[in-house]
Amino acid sequence: MKILKYILLTVVALVVLVLIIALILPRKFHAGSQITIDRPSAEVFDYVSAIKNQGNYDAWSKQDPNIEKKYSGTDGTVGFTYEWKSKKVGDGKQVVTHIEPGKRIDMNLYFQGTGIANPSFIAVEDLGPNQSQVTWEISGTMPYPFNIMNVFYDMNKDFEVGLQNLKTILETQ
């Protein structure tokens, strides 16, 4: 019985330690990546501004092929909304908030029904007649105690994988 008591106290102490560390850690996060794609910027922008295409290249859709998707509005326009439910990558919603035609699409992402808007964007820069640079970033706030995940999870890698997938798709079309 003493061993069980010590195990329970150890588990409680670890949980309290994690909660204390989460109190100290920042709640704000920023992640993203960029890549050069050998395709004209107009073609690249047309593809990334259609939010329904994201499932073809983003890292999260690849992690859960059974993700439930729901769309509302007109794809590629301000107000278009994409909602998802997934046991593997969580639930959320993405809303297009601003479009600079041919250059940038801004979105707000809401994770796990928190109601906290996390601004994200995909920007396409023309590097020449057949070359574009794509930047994909997000900034936001992780609610306590989930901000502890920032220590263990590097979201930058997901953006790198997503952009590499995008490059492969667009360069092999």
N, C-alpha and C positions, 0 to 999 in steps of 0.2 A: 504494500500500500504506500510506503514511503517513496518508492521509485516512481509510482504513478503521480504522486504529489509533486515531486521534483520535475518530472516531465511537464506537467501542467504549468507549474510556475515558470519554467524555462520558456514555454510557448507564449505565455502571457507577457513575459519580459521582452521577448523578441517583437511581439506585436506592438507593445508600448514603445520600444526603441524605434521601430519603423515609423510609427505615428509622430514621434518627436523629430526624427530626421525630416519627415515630410513637412513639418511646421517650419523648418529652417530653409528648406529648398525653395527656389523661386517657383512661382506658379505660371509665369509666362514662358512661352516657348517659341522658337522660330526654327523652321526647317525648310529645306529646298535643295534644288540642284539646277544645273543647266547643261545643255548639250548642243553640239552643232549637228545639223541635219542637212544632208545634201539634196535638198528640194527647195523650190521657190517658196518664199515666205507666204505668199497668198495661198498656196496649196496647203502649207502647214497650218496656217491660221484657220482656214476653212475646216480642216479636220479637227483641231483641238477645240474650236469654238462650238462644235456639236458635242454637247455633254454626253449624249448617248454613246459616243465613241470612246469615252474614258474607260469603260469596262474592257475594251480591247487591249489597253496598254497599262492601266494602273496596277500597282503591285497588290493592292488589297483585293480586287476582284479575282485575281489569279489564286489568292489564298483560299477563297471560298467560291467554287463554281456554282454552289447552290444558293447564292445570295439572292434575296427577294428584292426586286427593283420596281419602283413606281415612279412614273414621270407625269408632270403636269405642266401645261403651258406649251409654248412653241420653242422647240430646241434652237439654240443659237441666239435667243433674244433675252433681254432683261426680264427677270421674273420667272424664267424657266426653273422648275424645281425637280430635283432628283432625290428620292428618298430610298433608303435601303434598310434591310433587316438581315442580320447575319449572326449566327451563333459563334462563328470563328473570329470575325473582325469587328463585331459590334453593330449597333444601329446608328443611323444618322440621317442628316438631310443637307443638301447642297442647293443654294439658291444663287442664280446669276444676278449680280447687283449692278454691273456696269460693263459696257463693251466699247472699246475704242477700235473701230473697224480696222481689220488687217494688222492690228498691233497687240491688243491686250484684252483679256476677259477677266473680270473680277468676280469673285464668288464669296459667299459666306457659308461656312460649314458649321453645322451643329451636331455635336457628338452625343450619343446616348440620351437624347431628349433633354439635354441640360438647358436649352434656351440661350446658351452663350454663343454668340457669333464669333467665329474664328476666321478672319479675313484670309483669303487665298487668291492667287492670281496665276495665270499662264500668260507670258509675254513672248511675242515672236518678233525677232529683229532681223531685218534683211541684211545679209552679209555679202550679197552678190546675186547674180541672176539665178543661180541654182544652189544657193546655200543660205541657211537660216540658223539663228541661235534661238533656242527655246529655253526660257527660264520658268520654273514652276516652284512657287513658294507658298508657305503658310505661316502665319503668326497667330498666337492665341493664348488662351489661359486654360490651364488644367486645374480643375477644382481639387481642393484638399480632400482626401489624402492621395488622390490618384496622381498628383504631381510627382510622387515617388517613382513613377514609371519613367520619368525623364532620365533617371540614373541608369536604368537597365535597357532602355529601348532607344535606338538611334533612328529617328524617322527620316533622316537624310538619305539613308540607304534605300528606303522605299521610293523616294523621289528619283534617285539615281536609276533604280531598276525600271521604274515607270517610263522615264525618259529614254532609256536604252531600248525598251520595248517599242516605244513610239518611233524611234529612229529606224528600227528594223522594219516595222510596218510600212512606214512612208518610203523608205529607200528600196523596198522590194516590190512596190506596187507597179 
